[in-house]
Amino acid sequence: MSINSSEVALLIQKTVYLQILRAVLELVSNNAKIVLEEQEEKKRYVKYQHNKYTFEAEYLNHNIKIECQNILLSYLEL
């Protein structure tokens, strides 16, 4: 079974999105911990705990992509 470049690009994209979500969650609160995460076709479902309370959130992949682009642009100061 061979892996094509589009599959690799998609895997890298999903990994980057997840890392950014984790970073944002850590910035919001150092006490937060991701309990469950599921990637669906059009959204990512995240369940996390903060101060012994459990929260659930869904992030649309499109919105995550836009936020990633904004973070990259601000990092590059463009």
SEZAFI-787220 format. One record per residue (C-alpha): residue number from 1; residue in one letter; y, x, z. Coordinates in steps of 0.02 Angstrom, whole numbers. Layout:
<nodes>
<node n="NUM" res="A" yy="Y" xx="X" zz="Z"/>
...
</nodes>
This chain:
<nodes>
<node n="1" res="M" yy="0" xx="0" zz="0"/>
<node n="2" res="S" yy="165" xx="74" zz="-52"/>
<node n="3" res="I" yy="334" xx="43" zz="26"/>
<node n="4" res="N" yy="479" xx="15" zz="-92"/>
<node n="5" res="S" yy="659" xx="62" zz="-60"/>
<node n="6" res="S" yy="716" xx="-117" zz="-30"/>
<node n="7" res="E" yy="588" xx="-137" zz="111"/>
<node n="8" res="V" yy="649" xx="25" zz="190"/>
<node n="9" res="A" yy="831" xx="-30" zz="174"/>
<node n="10" res="L" yy="791" xx="-199" zz="254"/>
<node n="11" res="L" yy="700" xx="-115" zz="399"/>
<node n="12" res="I" yy="845" xx="5" zz="428"/>
<node n="13" res="Q" yy="969" xx="-140" zz="421"/>
<node n="14" res="K" yy="872" xx="-241" zz="550"/>
<node n="15" res="T" yy="857" xx="-89" zz="663"/>
<node n="16" res="V" yy="1044" xx="-55" zz="654"/>
<node n="17" res="Y" yy="1085" xx="-237" zz="690"/>
<node n="18" res="L" yy="972" xx="-234" zz="842"/>
<node n="19" res="Q" yy="1050" xx="-73" zz="906"/>
<node n="20" res="I" yy="1224" xx="-148" zz="889"/>
<node n="21" res="L" yy="1171" xx="-306" zz="981"/>
<node n="22" res="R" yy="1101" xx="-200" zz="1122"/>
<node n="23" res="A" yy="1260" xx="-96" zz="1130"/>
<node n="24" res="V" yy="1370" xx="-251" zz="1136"/>
<node n="25" res="L" yy="1263" xx="-325" zz="1274"/>
<node n="26" res="E" yy="1276" xx="-163" zz="1374"/>
<node n="27" res="L" yy="1464" xx="-160" zz="1349"/>
<node n="28" res="V" yy="1480" xx="-338" zz="1413"/>
<node n="29" res="S" yy="1384" xx="-296" zz="1569"/>
<node n="30" res="N" yy="1285" xx="-148" zz="1630"/>
<node n="31" res="N" yy="1179" xx="-270" zz="1730"/>
<node n="32" res="A" yy="1114" xx="-361" zz="1576"/>
<node n="33" res="K" yy="937" xx="-334" zz="1513"/>
<node n="34" res="I" yy="858" xx="-398" zz="1352"/>
<node n="35" res="V" yy="699" xx="-494" zz="1395"/>
<node n="36" res="L" yy="647" xx="-558" zz="1224"/>
<node n="37" res="E" yy="708" xx="-536" zz="1047"/>
<node n="38" res="E" yy="644" xx="-616" zz="888"/>
<node n="39" res="Q" yy="704" xx="-587" zz="712"/>
<node n="40" res="E" yy="694" xx="-741" zz="602"/>
<node n="41" res="E" yy="740" xx="-756" zz="420"/>
<node n="42" res="K" yy="922" xx="-806" zz="448"/>
<node n="43" res="K" yy="952" xx="-772" zz="633"/>
<node n="44" res="R" yy="905" xx="-664" zz="781"/>
<node n="45" res="Y" yy="855" xx="-749" zz="944"/>
<node n="46" res="V" yy="892" xx="-651" zz="1103"/>
<node n="47" res="K" yy="847" xx="-694" zz="1282"/>
<node n="48" res="Y" yy="926" xx="-586" zz="1417"/>
<node n="49" res="Q" yy="951" xx="-580" zz="1604"/>
<node n="50" res="H" yy="1113" xx="-548" zz="1695"/>
<node n="51" res="N" yy="1130" xx="-554" zz="1884"/>
<node n="52" res="K" yy="960" xx="-641" zz="1901"/>
<node n="53" res="Y" yy="1010" xx="-778" zz="1777"/>
<node n="54" res="T" yy="925" xx="-796" zz="1608"/>
<node n="55" res="F" yy="1028" xx="-830" zz="1452"/>
<node n="56" res="E" yy="978" xx="-869" zz="1273"/>
<node n="57" res="A" yy="1080" xx="-833" zz="1119"/>
<node n="58" res="E" yy="1059" xx="-845" zz="932"/>
<node n="59" res="Y" yy="1154" xx="-732" zz="812"/>
<node n="60" res="L" yy="1165" xx="-772" zz="627"/>
<node n="61" res="N" yy="1119" xx="-619" zz="524"/>
<node n="62" res="H" yy="1274" xx="-645" zz="417"/>
<node n="63" res="N" yy="1388" xx="-637" zz="570"/>
<node n="64" res="I" yy="1298" xx="-483" zz="634"/>
<node n="65" res="K" yy="1322" xx="-400" zz="465"/>
<node n="66" res="I" yy="1509" xx="-438" zz="465"/>
<node n="67" res="E" yy="1527" xx="-371" zz="642"/>
<node n="68" res="C" yy="1432" xx="-212" zz="594"/>
<node n="69" res="Q" yy="1548" xx="-187" zz="446"/>
<node n="70" res="N" yy="1702" xx="-212" zz="557"/>
<node n="71" res="I" yy="1637" xx="-88" zz="686"/>
<node n="72" res="L" yy="1599" xx="39" zz="549"/>
<node n="73" res="L" yy="1772" xx="18" zz="471"/>
<node n="74" res="S" yy="1858" xx="37" zz="638"/>
<node n="75" res="Y" yy="1752" xx="190" zz="676"/>
<node n="76" res="L" yy="1799" xx="267" zz="509"/>
<node n="77" res="E" yy="1979" xx="209" zz="537"/>
<node n="78" res="L" yy="1991" xx="124" zz="367"/>
</nodes>
